[in-house]
């Protein structure tokens, strides 16, 4: 099935913002605002030959183009606007998954703040970011906390929206991408398991090392947060590196940053440790 268009173009809520998009994004909610903060539209999504290659991106001024062979082209065309040229015949699920993973980050970094490679769960009145590289177990551990009565703030990516309030976090709370071997599926969550934009109480950085949790010193915390930025090339291209460093520094001063080892088969022990933070 080729990528389809929603003729109603109903506004969706993503990361606490209102989005106008012809594509229904997994994890998005129903927007409460009648005005769009962000726009995704079909378009040519290409820059002229004069654009400068920057890794997988091309840049011309403030415009940034990203080509993903499996999905199509994404272009940050202007303030709050992303143009999409889907690959011919691309499956809807493939296109929207890449929009969540790579397209939305372009729009969010453009607005500022800090984008972390992290899941977020609110449990017993505490909001915890579960950060770490791909495949370390963020979504699996978040799922274990949801099964204990937690609510999802966001899966895989959290946007810390406000440099003046550095721990204020938002995400896509409507569900999770879960992997079973080579199969990746999106699991929708009921409304009672979805959290609103919230202030984090802690950040736990997962690794395959010592169990922990062990609190990082401020400098180590800032260094770790910088390594865990989601799509880190984008803030550099947008001239935001100094602002991102300042945000990480304020976040490390505002909330405890822990490391937490996640041994094979030790999800429940890790969940116990997070619940006790």
C-alpha positions as MATLAB code, in Angstrom:
seq = 'XXXXXXXXXXXXXXXXXXXXXXXXXXXXXXXXXXXXXXXXXXXXXXXXXXXXXXXXXXXXXXXXXXXXXXXXXXXXXXXXXXXXXXXXXXXXXXXXXXXXXXXXXXXXXXXXXXXXXXXXXXXXXXXXXXXXXXXXXXXXXXXXXXXXXXXXXXXXXXXXXXXXXXXXXXXXXXXXXXXXXXXXXXXXXXXXXXXXXXXXXXXXXXXXXXXXXXXXXXXXXXXXXXXXXXXXXXXXXXXXXXXXXXXXXXXXXXXXXXXXXXXXXXXXXXXXXXXXX';
ca = [
       0.000    0.000    0.000;
       1.488    3.360   -0.995;
       1.709    6.237    1.461;
      -1.768    7.719    1.704;
      -3.089   11.197    2.300;
      -5.623   12.086    4.960;
      -8.086   14.399    3.176;
      -9.390   15.754    6.462;
      -5.908   16.950    7.500;
      -7.020   16.947   11.131;
      -4.508   18.555   13.449;
      -2.388   16.161   15.481;
      -0.630   16.781   18.793;
       3.090   15.999   18.801;
       5.547   16.938   21.545;
       3.016   19.334   23.030;
       2.596   21.143   19.694;
      -0.153   21.195   17.090;
       0.803   19.652   13.738;
      -0.920   19.916   10.367;
       0.043   16.879    8.292;
      -1.446   14.752    5.508;
       0.136   11.729    7.199;
      -1.122   10.276   10.495;
       1.954    9.902   12.691;
       2.180    6.957   15.102;
       2.053    8.128   18.706;
       0.413   11.478   17.933;
      -2.673   12.633   19.800;
      -5.585   14.869   18.856;
      -4.591   18.517   18.988;
      -6.568   20.848   21.236;
      -5.422   23.976   19.401;
      -7.150   25.137   16.220;
      -3.907   26.627   14.873;
      -0.912   24.635   13.658;
       2.508   25.193   15.235;
       4.125   22.864   12.676;
       3.282   21.864    9.125;
       4.190   18.788    7.131;
       3.254   19.004    3.447;
       3.942   17.112    0.268;
       6.318   18.962   -1.998;
       9.433   18.632   -4.140;
      11.575   18.545   -0.977;
      14.791   19.239   -2.852;
      17.465   21.913   -2.760;
      19.443   23.253   -5.730;
      22.858   21.836   -6.618;
      24.496   24.689   -4.700;
      23.454   23.082   -1.407;
      26.382   21.946    0.747;
      26.579   18.217    1.641;
      26.796   17.602    5.397;
      26.838   13.857    5.990;
      23.373   12.507    5.099;
      22.061   16.089    4.861;
      22.380   18.930    2.352;
      22.131   22.549    3.475;
      21.483   25.879    1.822;
      21.216   28.669    4.378;
      18.583   27.697    6.909;
      17.080   25.037    4.639;
      18.138   21.430    5.257;
      17.380   18.421    3.057;
      17.577   14.768    4.109;
      17.270   11.844    1.691;
      16.336    8.436    3.107;
      16.441    5.857    0.293;
      13.818    3.654    1.972;
      11.320    6.479    2.501;
      11.919    9.576    0.355;
      13.166   13.143    0.842;
      12.499   15.500    3.758;
      13.183   19.230    3.501;
      13.165   21.755    6.315;
      11.801   24.382    3.969;
      11.069   27.265    6.338;
      10.105   28.087    9.924;
       7.934   25.222   11.174;
       7.519   23.692    7.713;
       8.727   20.280    6.509;
       8.215   19.235    2.880;
       8.048   15.511    2.108;
       8.544   13.770   -1.235;
       7.654   10.117   -0.552;
       9.507    7.407   -2.411;
       7.284    5.934   -5.118;
       5.321    3.026   -3.654;
       6.623    3.429   -0.110;
       4.508    1.748    2.557;
       2.616    4.182    4.790;
       4.060    2.559    7.924;
       7.615    2.952    6.625;
       7.177    6.602    5.664;
       5.536    7.629    8.932;
       8.121    5.753   10.999;
      10.885    7.735    9.296;
       8.898   10.947    9.706;
       8.820   10.317   13.465;
      12.477    9.269   13.652;
      14.032   11.794   11.260;
      11.510   14.337    9.982;
      10.052   15.638   13.232;
      13.522   16.094   14.785;
      14.314   18.580   12.015;
      11.287   20.670   13.011;
      11.947   20.371   16.753;
      15.636   21.282   16.629;
      14.672   24.287   14.528;
      12.490   25.518   17.412;
      15.324   25.151   19.927;
      15.476   23.278   23.197;
      17.121   19.879   23.554;
      16.234   16.632   21.797;
      17.350   13.528   23.711;
      17.548    9.916   22.563;
      15.356    8.769   25.431;
      12.027    7.315   26.467;
      10.069    8.899   29.301;
       7.726    7.383   31.871;
       5.765    8.914   34.732;
       5.365    6.465   37.644;
       4.037    7.161   41.162;
       4.248   10.902   40.630;
       7.842   10.868   39.326;
       8.825   11.487   35.709;
      11.972    9.707   34.549;
      13.805    9.896   31.234;
      15.362    6.576   30.183;
      18.208    7.527   27.856;
      20.760    5.530   25.914;
      21.890    4.418   22.456;
      19.734    2.428   20.070;
      19.169   -1.171   21.109;
      20.190   -0.774   24.743;
      16.668   -1.452   26.041;
      14.961    1.929   26.523;
      11.588    0.872   25.128;
      11.682   -2.512   26.860;
      12.386   -0.929   30.232;
       9.741    1.725   29.628;
       7.251   -1.052   28.836;
       8.085   -2.745   32.162;
       7.324    0.517   33.991;
       4.071    0.936   32.070;
       3.039   -2.540   33.207;
       3.544   -1.311   36.786;
       1.025    1.465   36.273;
       3.234    4.086   34.641;
       2.256    6.536   31.916;
       4.279    7.169   28.778;
       5.708   10.633   28.153;
       7.418    9.604   24.944;
       9.103    6.683   23.234;
      12.720    6.837   22.002;
      12.852   10.646   21.706;
      12.093   13.345   24.266;
      12.043   17.051   23.478;
      13.019   19.287   26.372;
      11.142   22.275   25.159;
      12.124   25.274   27.264;
      15.718   26.389   28.006;
      14.367   28.488   30.891;
      12.734   25.368   32.385;
      15.347   22.799   31.303;
      13.599   19.653   32.614;
      10.236   20.298   30.907;
       9.818   17.292   28.581;
       7.379   16.305   25.851;
       7.103   13.346   23.511;
       4.813   11.150   21.459;
       2.803    9.459   24.184;
       0.355    7.472   22.061;
       2.359    4.249   21.914;
       5.683    2.512   21.449;
       7.684    0.927   18.677;
       8.559   -2.542   20.003;
      10.986   -4.985   18.428;
      10.551   -8.763   18.364;
      13.589  -10.127   16.587;
      13.667   -8.415   13.176;
      10.019   -7.368   13.440;
       9.190   -3.820   14.509;
       5.600   -3.034   15.438;
       3.804   -0.048   16.915;
       1.834   -0.787   20.087;
      -0.925    1.760   20.759;
      -1.483    2.751   24.405;
      -4.882    3.530   25.967;
      -5.508    7.139   26.972;
      -4.980    6.431   30.684;
      -1.398    5.342   29.958;
      -0.437    8.567   28.164;
       1.211   11.409   30.060;
       1.103   15.116   29.308;
       4.074   17.442   28.957;
       5.797   17.183   32.320;
       8.877   18.156   34.322;
      11.454   15.382   34.684;
      12.552   14.288   38.146;
      15.571   12.293   36.941;
      17.441   11.029   33.887;
      18.691    7.425   33.853;
      21.323    6.623   31.215;
      21.323    2.933   30.315;
      24.457    0.942   29.565;
      25.652   -2.648   29.581;
      28.022   -1.875   32.454;
      27.751   -1.980   36.247;
      24.158   -2.250   37.541;
      24.012    0.979   39.548;
      22.207    3.301   39.658;
      25.178    5.607   40.093;
      24.790    9.378   40.053;
      27.048   11.282   37.679;
      29.017   14.333   38.685;
      27.884   17.550   36.928;
      30.608   17.595   34.270;
      30.113   13.893   33.509;
      26.362   14.439   33.351;
      26.690   17.252   30.810;
      29.084   15.211   28.672;
      26.710   12.249   28.729;
      23.705   14.389   27.782;
      25.597   15.866   24.831;
      26.406   12.348   23.585;
      22.726   11.402   23.827;
      21.350   14.144   21.606;
      18.982   12.787   18.959;
      20.117   13.678   15.422;
      23.094   15.692   16.800;
      24.177   17.051   13.405;
      21.089   19.262   13.216;
      21.799   21.744   16.049;
      25.283   22.283   14.629;
      23.847   23.086   11.183;
      21.289   25.397   12.789;
      23.918   27.262   14.811;
      22.552   26.081   18.158;
      25.525   24.307   19.755;
      26.130   26.960   22.418;
      22.443   26.996   23.366;
      22.385   23.186   23.564;
      25.432   23.129   25.833;
      23.788   25.690   28.108;
      20.565   23.636   28.203;
      22.483   20.454   29.118;
      24.300   22.332   31.871;
      21.069   23.669   33.362;
      19.417   20.245   33.100;
      22.301   18.589   34.948;
      21.951   21.193   37.691;
      18.160   20.809   37.899;
      17.728   17.022   38.122;
      19.912   14.033   39.087;
      21.523   12.202   36.168;
      22.210    8.502   36.809;
      23.859    5.661   34.963;
      22.057    2.332   35.150;
      23.460   -0.972   33.926;
      20.955   -3.167   32.104;
      22.184   -6.737   32.101;
      20.699   -9.331   29.767;
      17.413  -10.572   31.244;
      17.518   -8.064   34.121;
      14.649   -5.807   33.052;
      12.696   -6.274   36.276;
      15.713   -5.454   38.457;
      16.333   -2.312   36.408;
      12.652   -1.380   36.732;
      12.929   -1.834   40.519;
      15.929    0.498   40.564;
      14.140    3.186   38.542;
      10.996    2.948   40.650;
      13.147    3.560   43.753;
      14.796    6.747   42.410;
];
